[in-house]
């Protein structure tokens, strides 16, 4: 073989290898790592961990909506102090909900049962309250988060006057300056159009939700500590950023899980719609709240057969061919501004996995959690997991991110 032929062949081999590397990068080959080891687990269980908020000294405020508890917990010492009590008076609350961090270690908790927000002081004691009246964007919208300056991100759905028509398919993203009251519409979210969902109570404190558009794709929104609004698009799967000055940037398309929906996926989804809880009925401030089901014991989902689950489905259900890349409530932003999106997974995959996006909207890594755990929130260099044991009790863990 001549030297010329050997040289040409070598060049051809190098050229054929080059696209392989490029293809791996283009298709989003991203390393997956397990989240850090458990640093500490609180010694007392919860019925559920609705929300957590870490203070600067490492203590955490924990809300448990089902047990109706709101506590300031020191994980290192294993101690807890109650914050206020259930009621409608000063320093009281009806429905412990999502906890939002404000500057100077103050915490805001919307209390929809009383149609007001409760502010928790840095010492963990309940402070002032502020009414959520009809002029407040949170009255008809959903508060998604607050930035370091205390500006709020609210998602407001466009609702039809006729409930039988279902959802409109559009929601608006609002940025609210809590100091001045100014509200700016900064974006729109695509949502399922024509979706009708009905929730009914079952025996044993269980609730069943039925929808005509199961596993439909929808966009989500979040806010970063620096004030950037983040829109997570489902189709195509990518992030859009809206800076406080209005500048918009779009990240590259990320690789979705691409899970095809079969009979096993349909059955698993339908089973997931039967869970403990009570139906929340929104009403004017001061209205009598609905009763909360349960007691201290955790109700368990009834053991229904596949035939019984199939009977819960109906011909009006329109299933997509492929699962969306994420579902409702899948987005969280850590203190560094990285965006964590919980990927959908196959019905028999028990490992929760997150796509972690950087400030440019690029997936820089995937992080997996242990089985039967849920990401409850973030702190300074740490994450908080809610671990469910075999008795359906929930244990709060702190891990290194």
Phi, psi and omega in degrees: 000131183288159178298325181295316181296317180298322180294316180297316179298320179297319179295320179297320179295318178296320180294324181288334180281330185302314181296336181297315179296314179300320180295320179298321179288320184292326182273006171079037175295111187236135179292145176245132178228151174286147176296161185300167182289159181292127177275315179202148174237130181295141191281348179248139182276166175241163170281321170203153173254099183289317183198152175228154174216118180275134174269170185295332180274006177095347175289158183230143171267131183234127176253133176236101186293324184286323177274350183056057176232148176222116190226151169258116190244134173255101184294325182295319181269345182073029183245159181214145175235134177290148176249108181063205179200169182289133179158190182237010180267189177300134179071016181242165181211158179254320184228097178301123185236211183288138182258129181242132182281132172246166179301156175062036175065017173275148182234139176248133178232107173299130180243087187293336177298325178258000183050053176203167174253138176258134176255128181257125183289163180302336179276004178086007180262146180295139180246224184285169174234158177224129183293142171257091184263183186296339179275350182276130179303335180284350181296315181247356181248177182247119177288124182260332182171173178230147175267184183298332180275358179087006176288141187256147173249122183234137174253124183242116179283146172272114186255141177283149177291335178257106183303335181291340179282346179077194185289154183279340183093002183225141170224147181257143179260119184247136172251123188244123173274110186289340180282316183261343184082001181291135179238125178243134173274117187250350181186174178231146177247140172274130180231166177302135180259131179081019180280133176236120180241139180231129178250134178227148179275138175252175178291155176076020178076021180261153179235136179246130177246131179238133180230150178275350180233066181294143176058033177284145180288146175207151175276156178230163180225151177209172178228138180272161179304328182277004176098355177292132174272135182244125174249123180261110182274140179271327184222102352284164184283107180192172180252146169238141181241138175235111183286162178304332179273004178095352180295137183244137174224153181234133178277171179290159177292130179267163181275117179282163179296325177066044183271119180286143183266120177238188182298323180295322178293320180296317180294318181296318179297315181298320176298323183292344180275000174252112185206163179297150176153179177229157180275122180273124178250117180282137178210181182293159179302137179091353180290153179291125183285159178291155178292147178263127183287163172103218190164204180282335180285141180276116177292145180249148180297139179295146180277091182266145178284166177300324179294320179293323177294318179298326180293338179283343178275161177215164184298343181284348180289126179252104183269137173287167179284324184231143176298145174293163182294336180206166180241180181302141178076017187272355190249131172222151179242128181275171185299340178274356180094000177286144185256123180255121181241120180285117181285146170292155180217166181297154186302331182258014176263115186264005184257109175293133181227136181249139162277130179249117183259144174270188186290347177265358182086017179261137176286117183260339177193166170242140182237128180256149177252160174295163177302147175057035173236158180224142177284112184269336181162185185234160172221199182284097180076006184228166171232156179244128180247147173252112182261130179258127181268185184292341177265010180065022170274149186247133184240131182272127180239146171249129181231158175281136181292000000 
